[in-house]
Every structure is written in C-alpha cells, then in structure tokens.
Amino acid sequence: MLRSLCSLRADRALQPPTSSSLGDEKRVPSLLLSTAARDPCHDERVYRKGLVASILESFEKGGYENHSAADKQWWGGLMRTAVVLFTRDLRINDHPALAAACANAETVVPLYVIDPALVGRSPNRDRFISQSLADLRSALINLGGDLVIRRGDPVAETIRLAGEVGAEGVAVSADVSRYARRRERRLQIDCDQHRLALRLFPGLTVVDPGTLTPSGSDHYRVFSPYHRAWAAAKRRQELAAPERLSLPPGMEVGRLPEPPIGESPAAAKGGETAAHRQLDEWLDHVVEYRETHNDLAADSTSRLSPYLRFGCLSPLTVVNSARTQGESEPYLRQMCWRDFYYQVANAFPDLATRAYRPGAIEPWRDAPDALAAWAEGRTGVPIVDAGMRQLRAEGWMHNRARLVAGSYLTKQLRIDWRLGYAEFGRWLLDGDLPNNAGNWQWVAGTGNDTRPYRRFSPQRQSERYDPDGAYVARYAGA
Ligand code: FAD
C-alpha cells in the first residue's frame, strides 16, 4: 500500500498549507477557543467528533491510495516535514497518524515526549512503556528513521521540535481522557499560533468514541445496544506499516532511559514485537474462549490487554485477526466492552472520580485496615487474596478475579470504589482510565450495570470458576 502512496507524493506540488487551503476543520479551533470558557468538555467533544469523523470518512472511502483529494483537505497539500507525536500508540502497524504522515510528508519525525506528570504513577507501567519505546525505536530504525525522545511538557516539546525541523504538520492519535484532551486542545492552540497543521487520528479503539450514538444521547449507557451498533458499524481499513522513513539529517534523537525496575517480578514485557507474538499464540485459542474464559486456573484469556493499553497492538488488527479464526463472537464481545468504556469516558470525563449513574447510593466507610488487608491479599477470603496476589506478582489479574475482588471491596467491605481503582491503577499493566474506572463503577453499582445491586459471592464464584482450588493454590497457597 505504501508504495503507491509514495508514487502519489511525487505527483503533487510541494506547497505548505495556507489558512485558506486547510478547509473548515482548520477553522474549528477558533470556535473552540471562543466558547471553551462556557463548557470546555462539551466543545472539545464536538470539535473532536467532527475532526475524527471526517478523517474516518476518508478512510472509509477506501484508504489513502484513492483519495488524494481527501489527503489534500487534511494537510492542504504535500508537506516537507511532519511530526508524529506518539503517546499510547506505540506501534508502526495500522497506525493511522504515522501512515498519513508518511503519505503526506517528505520527512517524518516520530517523537515521544517523556511527560514528568505521567511518570511514577505505576512502576510496572513505566517499565512496560520503556520496553515498548525501545521496541518502537528499533522498528523505526529498521525503516530508516528513528524515535526522537524528549522530556518535558509534550506540547512545548512538540512545538519546539517542529520549529527545529521546520515541520508544517503534527499528527496525533486522538484520546479520550481529560488529560489527553487538554493536551490535544493546548496543542491545537499552539499549533495555530505557529502555523502548524494539527490532525487527530483514530486508532486507539476499533470504533472511534462518539461516532456511534443512540437517538437522543451523545453516547450509549447500556452495553447490549452498543454492542449491536458496534458489530454492525463500518470499520476503517487496516493500514500497513510504512515501508521507509527518513529523519532530517543530523538530528539529535535523544536517549531512552533505562527501563525502571517495576514492582511485579512476573510482569509481561512491553513492545509491538512481544504483542504480535502474544497475538499469534492467542489466535490458535480464540475458538476455545467461549468455554474457558471464566476458568480461573486455565488462564486461557488472550492477555493482550497491556498491549492494547499502550497501542503496541491495534485493536482493529486484533478484531480482524480474531474474525479469521471461526467462532470468535464471545471474544469480540469482550473487545467491544473496551470500546464501550472509551465512549462512556469520552462523554463523561469524570468517570474516575464521580459516580456515573445519577442517584447512585454510595455507602462508603472509612476502613484503612480492611483496605490494606484487601490490597495485600490477606483478607482470609481465598479467591480474593489469590486475585490480589496475582495482581502484585504479574501486574495483571484474571477478569473473573477482578470482578470478585472488586465486588468484595465495594459490596462486602463497603469501601469506596475509587480506592480500588487507585490500587489497581498502581499495579495493572493494562490500567487505564476508561476500562479501570468503567469496570470499577460497574462492580460498585455506580456505573453502567443494569443490575447495580448484584454482588458476587466469593464462595459461589470459587465453586464455579475454581472448583478444584488450583487458582487459589497457585497464588495464595501456603
Ligand atoms: P480477554 O478476556 O482476552 O479479552 C480481550 C480484550 O477485551 C481485553 O484485552 C480487553 O481489552 C477487552 N476486555 C475484556 N474484558 C473487558 C472488560 N470487562 N472491560 C473492558 N474491556 C474488556 N481492562 C483493562 O484493559 N484495563 C483496566 O484498567 C481494567 N480494569 C478493570 C477493573 C475491574 C474492577 C474489572 C472487573 C475489570 C477491569 N478490566 C480492565 C477489564 C478486564 O478485566 C481486562 O480487560 C481483562 O482481564 C484483560 O485480560 P485479557 O487481555 O486476557 O482479556
């Protein structure tokens, strides 16, 4: 695919984008700025929805090869240099922002900015990111480029680098958290000031948040109708990795920091290479998922969540590959849950801090000793303790154990789900705002569960999903 992109490039005149050539999208930020003070989240949502939707539309028309006009609309013509700011999309395959930059710029500068505001929240994830960056750098070097590493405020560093290399455009994968959206908005303001064309791209989910909406609402609150719409939704085309990249000569690329130690001795290793290995192994077992995914000791789920969390794998690639394996519906349904919580978080940015369900009762008590015992896996309830010890050992926990441990904390101990969210957030390699908060709220009955008062009995769950006690013995044995 990229070969034809390269030949497309040669046909186009080299011209920097002008404000008149950038189309309507380019004018949106001033609207955003003038109204942001009233309701920044609302305006950001409208802005993002329009922006990402128009990009998706171009993808849906059949990919880049056939759509030079659409490309021109995005970028205002072929650029000399574009910066691709990597955030949590640490891959080269099916990376719409990278693919578009390669199709539209002579020189592409891949950039990752180590943001001190995000470092240190989870040593496990810091290690995973560091490994993933090393792998991404190798992949980019193999293509003839490199990964430029900077440290500081991602917006300031992106603008600085764009100035150094004379870039005309910046490409970023759109994200949903409040932090990411502020970053996108600040980047838009600064790019406008510096006459840089910023474009947001899809790629963090299979279906972009905000593109599926039920009538009368800006998002789906209930999973089943969302799942129906998601299963029927048109998908963008999966994109090949670029065939080659080139950095401007003499660039100081910056050193990758040594991977931090992490806290979990048996944590998975980060990176796109490891992700594809895991996916390839997993594809042989997709058809067994229906029967085995709740069996705690069998450990027969995909374990792809950390790779999806940091974009080492494209969720679209996972879904498309699973589809080729026959009976994959139960697995695809779980992948849909991931997208579901992204569109919830997109519409409700307070998901990690405030009850989602209006009128939810929150009967929390202050019980620091019980919280510590839960976190350290010494409640005396075997299945809960096994789950919490798996979390500490591996930086990952089986979904069934997450449900039981979460229900125990919130419904038995009546401890605030936000404390559970924080504890999981410290250890989980896959810990992210939409899925961690969305699931915690579901478990606590403050979120999207249509039966908010259900509770999981640890004993019944053990009998059903760990009947011979193998899971408990593995993680909480004497
Ligand atoms: P598989 O069973 O193989 O599923 C495939 C993929 O589907 C997963 O990789 C994941 O991306 C997605 N998925 C599966 N179940 C869910 C679900 N319930 N919600 C959303 N996506 C799902 N998942 C996270 O990715 N990050 C989190 O921070 C997170 N926190 C959670 C907290 C609690 C309290 C609970 C109950 C669940 C949480 N989950 C979270 C969801 C789920 O437990 C994990 O996605 C799953 O266990 C990951 O293992 P896997 O990759 O083997 O999943």
Residues whose N, C-alpha, C, O or C-beta is under 5 A from the ligand:
A	BS01	FAD	T301 S302 R303 L304 S305 L308 Q334 M335 W337 R338 M397 H398 N399 R402 L403 G406 D430 G431 D432 N435 N436 N439 W440
